[in-house]
Amino acid sequence: MKSLYSKLSYESFKLISIIFMLLGDLVVCRWIWVKFVHSPNLKHMINFQVKMLRKSPSFRDIDLPPNYHLEIIALLQKSLVVMFILVVGFHLLNYLALWFDKVVAFYYLRFMAWTAGVGCFILGLTSFDLGMLAGGLIIVGLFYLFVGIGFIYFPVKKKMEPET
């Protein structure tokens, strides 16, 4: 592994890290979208929740509109899009901070690379029902682990204090 990282400069490693982690963000967002929005059990889960709520005396007399399920799914979709924008936006700020050698971004992204690497790899192994997306999760997990190991070989450059 050391020979692989020795061929990279610090700047090229940062660029590769940012690209790999951004790709990972997009693949994880896609996995969440497929897993929660396009789940075949989503309508069944909504029906189950309504049935449970009907047992409450205060909810029995409320009539639900016929397109109730569609409205719940639309709300879920909009909520996930907002969450994706916020998370990817936060990560973009951290990638920018990594580019400018900010210590906080280095430690955050190092932690994220290790946890997301292991997590994506395990999700990929347990999500074979999703086909190519499962393979994408495994590959992205390996990318994250590549970045995590690279953070060992390329520690953050600390700014030198100006001499007075």
ABEGO torsion letter per residue (X at the ends): XAAAAAABBAAAAAAAAAAAAAAAAAAAAAAAAAAAAABAAAAAAAAAAAAAAAABAAAAABBBBAAAAAAAAAAAAAAAAAAAAAAAAAAAAAAAAAAAGBAAAAAAAAAAAAAAAAAAAAAAAAAAAAEAAAAAAAAAAAAAAAAAAAAAABBBBBBBBBBX
